[in-house]
């Protein structure tokens, strides 16, 4: 048997993490100097939505937000609970090319494997993505466990899913991307003036890259829907993720339009996690699903 772990950037609702017995190791943000734990295991979906609105409204009013890594010690404490229960570990990580968190987990795994003398296994699977791209893979890991797969069988199969897991999104204001160095500040100013809305995606090697630009919010939402419907593979077998940064009504619109065109197994629609949401900003909306690959062509 094995236990499934994610960091809170995986964006899993608390009820979903409980349903699939997935362990969440939380980031901690500083908001105006006060600690904010990014995952609360006791929140209902309605409470998560309300907390998300509060957080992104604070961003709109210019609050100061600082993010940091999950420490090696925190990962070691989390993984040790599984090893002490005589179980293996699978951890689905935020892309190592956008965060140092994977490396923190790697160091923890190396320490624990030496401590336990190789009696158990710890498999780290880099999602090369973020948000519900991680979370959906963790759900599939849980289902593989329920089907009786061992840790290596599940991890090996999940690694084949990584190159197919698309994460595509748009943002409400380009200034947040400029603050994190994704685009130049001058480009953000001009783009906002011209109402240019970018579509961004997780690249094959785990970076956030620009895919195309669309003018107007409604037009970019419709383009995301088109891309999804044209590139998803076997939607009836898939859990599809929609994450939004206080753009709930628009997320419902996207779900409704998608359901008119394709039949999916299940939707997870949730407020964007605070960790990655702080880098993309309010009104971001993203889709996560398995396609042939990540090219969107």
C-alpha positions as CSV (number, residue, x, y, z in Angstrom):
1,X,0.0,0.0,0.0
2,X,1.0,3.6,-0.4
3,X,-0.2,7.0,0.6
4,X,-0.7,9.9,-1.8
5,X,0.7,13.4,-1.1
6,X,0.4,16.8,-2.8
7,X,1.4,20.3,-1.8
8,X,-1.4,22.8,-1.4
9,X,-0.7,24.3,-4.9
10,X,-2.5,21.2,-6.2
11,X,-5.7,23.1,-5.5
12,X,-7.7,20.1,-4.2
13,X,-10.9,21.1,-2.4
14,X,-10.8,19.8,1.2
15,X,-13.8,17.5,0.6
16,X,-12.1,16.0,-2.4
17,X,-8.8,15.4,-0.5
18,X,-10.8,13.6,2.2
19,X,-12.8,11.6,-0.4
20,X,-9.7,10.2,-2.0
21,X,-7.6,10.0,1.1
22,X,-5.0,12.4,-0.2
23,X,-2.6,14.2,2.2
24,X,-2.0,17.9,1.6
25,X,1.3,19.6,2.7
26,X,0.4,23.3,2.9
27,X,2.3,26.4,1.7
28,X,2.1,29.4,4.0
29,X,1.8,32.9,2.6
30,X,2.4,36.2,4.3
31,X,-0.5,38.7,3.7
32,X,0.3,42.1,5.1
33,X,2.8,40.4,7.4
34,X,0.4,37.8,8.8
35,X,0.7,34.1,8.1
36,X,-2.0,32.5,6.0
37,X,-2.0,28.7,5.8
38,X,-3.0,27.9,2.2
39,X,-4.9,24.7,2.9
40,X,-7.6,24.2,5.5
41,X,-8.8,20.6,5.7
42,X,-12.0,21.5,7.4
43,X,-13.5,24.0,4.9
44,X,-16.7,23.3,3.0
45,X,-16.7,24.2,-0.8
46,X,-18.9,27.2,0.1
47,X,-16.4,28.4,2.7
48,X,-13.5,27.9,0.3
49,X,-15.3,30.0,-2.3
50,X,-15.9,32.8,0.2
51,X,-12.3,32.7,1.5
52,X,-11.1,32.8,-2.1
53,X,-13.2,35.9,-2.8
54,X,-11.8,37.5,0.3
55,X,-8.2,36.8,-0.7
56,X,-8.5,38.0,-4.3
57,X,-10.4,41.1,-3.2
58,X,-7.4,41.8,-0.9
59,X,-5.1,41.5,-3.8
60,X,-7.2,43.9,-5.8
61,X,-6.8,46.5,-3.1
62,X,-3.1,46.1,-3.1
63,X,-2.3,44.0,-0.1
64,X,1.3,42.8,0.3
65,X,1.8,39.1,-0.3
66,X,4.9,37.0,0.1
67,X,5.2,33.4,-0.7
68,X,7.8,30.8,0.3
69,X,8.8,27.2,-0.1
70,X,7.6,24.2,1.9
71,X,10.6,23.2,4.0
72,X,12.4,19.9,3.7
73,X,11.5,19.3,7.4
74,X,7.8,19.7,6.7
75,X,7.9,17.2,3.9
76,X,9.9,14.8,6.1
77,X,7.4,15.1,8.8
78,X,4.5,14.4,6.4
79,X,6.2,11.5,4.6
80,X,7.3,9.9,7.9
81,X,3.7,9.3,8.9
82,X,3.3,7.0,5.9
83,X,6.6,5.2,6.5
84,X,5.8,4.6,10.2
85,X,2.5,3.1,9.1
86,X,4.6,0.7,6.9
87,X,3.3,2.3,3.7
88,X,5.1,3.8,0.7
89,X,4.7,7.3,-0.6
90,X,3.8,9.0,-3.9
91,X,4.1,12.8,-4.0
92,X,2.6,14.8,-7.0
93,X,4.6,18.0,-7.1
94,X,4.4,21.5,-8.4
95,X,6.7,21.8,-11.4
96,X,10.3,22.1,-10.3
97,X,10.8,24.6,-13.1
98,X,8.5,27.1,-11.4
99,X,9.2,26.3,-7.8
100,X,11.9,24.9,-5.5
101,X,9.3,22.8,-3.7
102,X,10.2,19.7,-5.6
103,X,13.7,19.9,-4.4
104,X,12.6,20.3,-0.8
105,X,10.6,17.1,-1.1
106,X,13.5,15.3,-2.9
107,X,15.9,16.2,0.0
108,X,13.3,14.9,2.5
109,X,12.9,11.7,0.6
110,X,16.6,11.1,0.5
111,X,17.0,11.6,4.2
112,X,14.1,9.3,5.0
113,X,15.1,6.5,2.7
114,X,18.5,6.5,4.4
115,X,16.9,6.6,7.8
116,X,14.6,3.7,7.0
117,X,17.3,1.7,5.3
118,X,15.4,1.4,2.0
119,X,12.6,-0.7,3.6
120,X,9.9,1.5,2.0
121,X,9.7,3.6,-1.2
122,X,9.1,7.2,-1.9
123,X,8.3,8.2,-5.5
124,X,8.2,11.8,-6.5
125,X,6.3,12.6,-9.6
126,X,6.9,16.1,-11.0
127,X,3.6,17.3,-12.6
128,X,5.6,19.8,-14.7
129,X,2.5,21.9,-14.1
130,X,0.6,23.5,-11.2
131,X,-2.8,23.7,-9.6
132,X,-5.4,21.1,-10.5
133,X,-3.0,19.5,-12.9
134,X,-1.3,18.1,-9.8
135,X,-4.6,17.5,-8.0
136,X,-6.2,15.5,-10.8
137,X,-3.1,13.3,-11.0
138,X,-3.3,12.7,-7.3
139,X,-6.9,11.6,-7.6
140,X,-5.8,9.1,-10.3
141,X,-3.1,7.9,-8.0
142,X,-5.7,7.2,-5.3
143,X,-7.8,5.3,-7.8
144,X,-4.8,3.2,-8.9
145,X,-4.2,2.4,-5.2
146,X,-7.8,1.3,-4.9
147,X,-7.3,-1.0,-7.9
148,X,-4.5,-2.7,-6.1
149,X,-1.5,-1.2,-7.9
150,X,1.8,-0.9,-6.0
151,X,3.7,2.3,-5.6
152,X,6.0,1.7,-8.6
153,X,3.2,0.6,-10.9
154,X,1.2,3.7,-10.1
155,X,4.1,6.2,-10.2
156,X,5.3,4.8,-13.6
157,X,1.8,5.1,-15.1
158,X,1.4,8.6,-13.7
159,X,4.6,9.7,-15.2
160,X,3.2,8.9,-18.7
161,X,0.2,11.1,-17.9
162,X,2.4,14.2,-17.1
163,X,3.2,14.9,-20.8
164,X,-0.6,14.7,-21.6
165,X,-1.9,16.9,-18.7
166,X,-2.8,20.3,-20.1
167,X,-3.1,23.4,-18.0
168,X,-4.3,26.4,-20.0
169,X,-5.4,29.7,-18.5
170,X,-6.0,33.4,-18.9
171,X,-5.6,36.3,-16.4
172,X,-7.6,39.3,-15.5
173,X,-4.8,41.8,-15.2
174,X,-1.4,41.5,-16.9
175,X,0.4,43.3,-14.1
176,X,0.6,40.2,-11.9
177,X,2.5,38.3,-14.7
178,X,4.9,41.3,-15.0
179,X,5.6,41.3,-11.3
180,X,6.7,37.6,-11.5
181,X,8.8,38.2,-14.6
182,X,6.5,36.4,-17.1
183,X,6.1,39.4,-19.2
184,X,7.7,42.9,-19.3
185,X,6.0,45.7,-17.4
186,X,5.6,47.8,-20.6
187,X,3.9,44.9,-22.3
188,X,1.5,44.6,-19.4
189,X,0.6,48.3,-19.5
190,X,0.0,48.3,-23.3
191,X,-1.8,44.9,-23.2
192,X,-4.2,46.1,-20.5
193,X,-4.9,49.3,-22.4
194,X,-5.8,47.3,-25.6
195,X,-7.8,44.7,-23.6
196,X,-5.4,42.0,-24.8
197,X,-6.0,38.7,-22.9
198,X,-3.3,36.1,-23.1
199,X,-3.8,32.4,-23.1
200,X,-0.9,30.7,-21.2
201,X,-0.1,27.1,-20.8
202,X,2.2,24.7,-18.9
203,X,4.9,23.7,-21.4
204,X,6.2,20.2,-21.9
205,X,9.2,21.0,-19.7
206,X,7.2,22.6,-16.9
207,X,7.4,26.3,-17.5
208,X,4.5,28.7,-17.9
209,X,4.6,30.0,-21.5
210,X,2.4,32.2,-23.7
211,X,0.3,30.4,-26.2
212,X,-1.6,33.2,-28.0
213,X,-3.3,36.5,-27.4
214,X,-7.0,37.3,-27.7
215,X,-8.8,40.6,-27.5
216,X,-11.6,40.8,-25.0
217,X,-12.5,38.7,-21.9
218,X,-15.5,36.9,-23.4
219,X,-13.5,36.1,-26.5
220,X,-10.7,34.5,-24.5
221,X,-13.1,32.4,-22.4
222,X,-14.6,31.1,-25.6
223,X,-11.2,30.4,-27.1
224,X,-10.3,28.4,-23.9
225,X,-13.5,26.4,-24.4
226,X,-12.7,25.7,-28.0
227,X,-9.1,24.6,-27.3
228,X,-10.4,22.3,-24.6
229,X,-13.1,20.7,-26.7
230,X,-10.7,20.1,-29.7
231,X,-7.8,18.7,-27.7
232,X,-9.2,16.6,-24.9
233,X,-8.9,12.9,-25.3
234,X,-11.7,10.5,-24.1
235,X,-13.4,13.2,-22.0
236,X,-16.0,10.7,-20.7
237,X,-13.2,9.0,-18.8
238,X,-11.7,12.2,-17.3
239,X,-11.9,14.4,-14.3
240,X,-11.6,17.9,-15.6
241,X,-10.5,20.8,-13.4
242,X,-11.5,24.4,-13.5
243,X,-9.7,26.8,-11.1
244,X,-10.6,30.5,-10.9
245,X,-9.4,33.4,-8.8
246,X,-12.8,34.9,-7.9
247,X,-14.3,34.4,-11.3
248,X,-17.0,31.9,-10.2
249,X,-19.8,33.0,-12.6
250,X,-17.4,32.8,-15.6
251,X,-16.3,29.3,-14.5
252,X,-20.0,28.2,-14.5
253,X,-20.4,29.6,-18.0
254,X,-17.4,27.6,-19.2
255,X,-18.7,24.4,-17.6
256,X,-22.1,24.9,-19.2
257,X,-20.6,25.6,-22.7
258,X,-18.3,22.6,-22.4
259,X,-21.1,20.3,-21.4
260,X,-23.0,21.3,-24.5
261,X,-20.2,20.0,-26.6
262,X,-18.5,17.1,-24.8
263,X,-19.5,14.7,-22.1
264,X,-16.9,14.5,-19.2
265,X,-16.8,12.1,-16.3
266,X,-16.6,14.8,-13.6
267,X,-15.8,18.5,-13.1
268,X,-13.9,19.9,-10.2
269,X,-14.6,23.6,-10.0
270,X,-12.8,25.4,-7.2
271,X,-11.2,28.7,-6.2
272,X,-7.6,29.1,-7.2
273,X,-5.1,28.1,-4.5
274,X,-3.4,31.1,-2.7
275,X,0.1,30.0,-3.5
276,X,0.0,30.0,-7.3
277,X,-3.0,32.4,-7.4
278,X,-0.8,35.1,-5.9
279,X,1.4,35.0,-9.0
280,X,-1.4,35.2,-11.6
281,X,-3.8,37.4,-9.8
282,X,-7.6,37.9,-9.5
283,X,-9.9,36.8,-12.3
284,X,-7.5,34.2,-13.5
285,X,-9.4,31.1,-14.9
286,X,-7.8,27.8,-15.9
287,X,-8.7,24.4,-17.3
288,X,-6.8,21.2,-16.6
289,X,-7.3,18.0,-18.6
290,X,-5.6,15.1,-20.4
291,X,-5.0,15.6,-24.1
292,X,-2.9,13.8,-26.8
293,X,0.0,16.0,-25.6
294,X,0.5,19.6,-24.4
295,X,0.9,21.2,-27.8
296,X,-2.7,22.3,-28.1
297,X,-2.4,21.7,-31.9
